[in-house]
Amino acid sequence: MGTAGTGSLQTTLASTRAGRLNMKESTMRLSKLLGAAGAALLLLAAVLGTTSSAASANSVTARTKSWTVTLAISRSTLKAGTKMPATLTFVNKTGHLLVISGCATDATFGVGLAKPGTPYSPISGAIGCRTTLRPGTTVLRRNIYASLATGGNLPTGRYHTVIEWNSTPHQLPHPGSLYVLVTT
C-alpha cells in the first residue's frame, strides 16, 4: 500500500473514531483498502479506541462526557496485615463544583478489598461533612489494608478492589475492579 492508501486508511480510521462514519460506511471503505479480514481487525481497533473505560493491571478508568474517574494501585500483590497506596483521580469537565455528602476523610471514596465470603466493610465515624470535586483534576490518596475491620489479617487469596461511593451522585462513572493477591 502506498502513501495514498495509508492516508485513506488513516482518514477512515479517524473518521470512524470521531463518529463521522457509521460502521457500515467504515467497513465498506476499509474492505476496499485492506480486504475483509484486515477491515474487521482495524474496525475493531477503531471502536475499542473509543470505549468508555480502560484498564491495566494496576489502574482502571471510567469515562463519561463530563467526568473521568481513575483508580490506581501501586502493585497487585499485598502481604496480609500490611497496606499499600491507592489513588483516585477525578477529572471534572462540567465547569461546576460537585458537592458530595460525606467526608473524603471518612469512608467516602475509601478503597478496600473484597471477595466472596469476605466483604469490604469500611469504618466511618464522620458525619455531616462533605467532599467537593472542583472543575479540573482532584486527586485523593488512599490506603488499601489487607486487614479485617474487626481486627486480624485478611485471609490469603485473590481479592478485588471496592470503592466506597456512599452517597455519591449517579453522574460519576464508577471504574471497575482491580485484582490484588493477598499473600502471607
C-alpha positions in Angstrom: 0.0 0.0 0.0 1.5 3.4 -1.0 1.3 6.8 0.7 -2.2 7.5 -0.8 -3.5 4.2 0.6 -2.1 5.0 4.0 -3.7 8.4 4.0 -7.0 6.9 3.1 -6.7 4.3 5.8 -5.8 7.0 8.4 -8.6 9.2 7.3 -11.1 6.3 7.5 -10.0 5.3 11.0 -10.0 8.9 12.3 -13.5 9.4 10.8 -14.7 6.2 12.4 -13.3 7.2 15.9 -14.8 10.7 15.6 -18.2 9.3 14.7 -18.3 10.9 11.3 -18.7 7.5 9.7 -21.1 4.8 10.7 -20.0 1.2 11.0 -21.4 0.2 7.5 -19.5 3.1 5.8 -16.3 2.3 7.7 -16.5 -1.4 6.9 -17.0 -0.7 3.2 -14.1 1.8 2.9 -11.7 -0.4 4.9 -12.7 -3.5 2.9 -11.7 -1.8 -0.3 -8.3 -0.8 1.3 -7.4 -4.0 3.2 -9.8 -6.8 2.3 -12.4 -8.2 4.6 -10.2 -9.6 7.3 -8.0 -6.5 7.6 -11.1 -4.3 7.7 -12.6 -6.3 10.5 -9.4 -6.1 12.6 -8.9 -2.4 12.1 -12.5 -1.5 12.6 -12.4 -3.4 15.9 -9.3 -1.5 16.9 -11.0 1.8 16.0 -14.1 1.0 18.0 -12.1 -0.2 21.0 -10.2 3.0 20.9 -13.4 4.9 21.8 -14.7 2.8 24.7 -15.8 4.5 27.9 -13.5 2.6 30.2 -9.9 1.3 30.2 -7.9 -0.8 32.4 -4.4 -2.1 33.0 -3.1 -4.4 35.7 -2.7 -1.5 38.2 -5.3 1.1 37.1 -8.8 1.2 35.8 -10.6 4.2 34.3 -14.3 5.0 33.6 -15.3 8.0 31.5 -18.3 10.0 30.6 -18.5 13.2 28.6 -18.3 15.2 31.8 -16.2 13.0 34.1 -13.1 10.7 34.2 -12.5 8.6 37.3 -9.4 6.5 37.6 -8.4 4.1 40.4 -4.7 3.3 40.5 -2.9 0.9 42.9 0.9 0.6 43.3 1.1 -3.1 42.8 -1.1 -6.2 42.5 0.3 -8.2 45.5 -0.1 -7.3 49.1 1.2 -9.1 52.2 -1.6 -9.9 54.8 -1.7 -7.3 57.6 0.0 -4.5 55.5 -1.2 -1.6 53.4 -0.4 -0.1 50.0 -1.2 3.2 48.4 -4.1 3.7 46.1 -5.0 6.9 44.2 -8.5 8.0 43.0 -8.3 10.7 40.3 -11.4 12.7 39.3 -11.4 14.9 36.2 -14.4 17.2 36.4 -15.1 18.6 32.9 -18.5 20.0 33.9 -17.3 23.5 34.7 -19.2 23.3 38.0 -18.5 22.1 41.6 -19.9 18.8 42.7 -20.6 18.7 46.4 -21.0 15.2 47.9 -22.4 14.4 51.3 -19.7 12.5 53.2 -16.1 13.3 54.0 -13.1 12.5 52.0 -11.5 11.7 55.4 -14.1 9.1 56.3 -15.2 6.1 54.2 -16.4 8.2 51.2 -14.1 7.1 48.4 -12.4 4.6 50.6 -10.8 1.8 48.7 -10.8 -1.7 50.1 -10.5 -5.4 49.2 -13.3 -8.0 49.0 -14.1 -11.4 47.7 -16.9 -13.9 48.1 -17.2 -14.6 51.8 -15.0 -11.6 52.8 -16.9 -8.4 52.1 -15.4 -4.9 52.3 -16.8 -3.1 55.4 -15.4 0.4 55.8 -15.3 2.1 59.2 -16.8 5.6 59.2 -17.1 7.9 62.1 -17.5 11.3 60.4 -21.0 12.7 60.0 -22.3 15.9 58.5 -19.4 16.9 56.3 -19.0 17.0 52.6 -16.5 16.5 49.8 -16.2 19.0 46.9 -14.9 18.0 43.5 -13.9 21.2 41.7 -13.6 21.6 37.9 -10.3 20.2 36.8 -8.4 17.4 38.5 -8.9 16.2 42.1 -6.6 13.5 43.4 -7.4 11.6 46.6 -4.8 9.4 48.1 -6.0 6.3 50.0 -4.5 3.2 51.6 -5.7 -0.3 50.9 -5.3 -2.5 54.0 -5.0 -6.3 54.0 -6.7 -6.4 57.4 -10.2 -7.1 58.6 -12.3 -4.2 60.0 -13.0 -6.4 63.0 -9.2 -7.0 63.6 -6.8 -9.5 62.2 -5.4 -10.1 58.8 -7.3 -10.8 55.6 -7.0 -14.5 54.6 -4.7 -15.1 51.7 -6.3 -15.2 48.3 -7.3 -13.2 45.3 -9.4 -10.1 46.1 -10.9 -7.3 44.0 -10.9 -3.6 44.9 -14.1 -1.9 46.1 -14.6 1.9 46.2 -16.9 3.2 48.9 -19.2 5.6 47.0 -21.6 6.3 49.9 -24.0 9.0 48.6 -22.0 9.8 45.5 -24.2 11.2 42.7 -25.0 8.9 39.8 -23.2 11.1 37.3 -19.8 10.0 38.4 -18.7 7.0 36.4 -17.5 4.0 38.5 -14.3 2.4 37.4 -14.3 -1.4 37.5 -12.3 -3.5 39.9 -8.6 -4.3 40.1 -7.3 -7.6 41.4 -4.9 -7.9 44.3 -3.3 -11.1 45.6 -3.0 -11.2 49.4 -0.1 -13.3 50.5 1.4 -14.4 53.8 
